[in-house]
C-alpha cells in the first residue's frame, strides 16, 4: 500500500487517476479504497449557485394499435401450435 496518497485530496487524486502507469494504478486503488470505506473530503463537490425552476410539463399521447404478426394472431385465436 502506498502511503503517500493518504494526505492528498480527492480533487488531486481525480486529476492523477488518468495516468497510465504504476502511479496511476496506485491512485485508482486509493480512490477505490476511499470509496469502499465511505471517506469523502468534499474537494470534488460541485458548487451550484441557483435552483432550477420547475415548470409544468404536459405529455399528450394518443393510443396507437401496433401491428401484430400473423404468427401471433394465430396463437391468439388458438389456431397455432
Residue pairs with C-beta under 8 A, 6 or more apart in sequence:
2 26
2 29
2 30
5 13
5 26
5 27
5 30
6 30
9 41
9 43
10 31
10 34
10 40
10 41
10 42
10 43
10 44
11 43
11 44
12 43
13 27
13 30
13 31
13 34
14 31
14 44
16 23
16 24
16 27
17 24
17 27
17 28
17 31
18 24
19 27
34 40
68 76
71 80
74 80
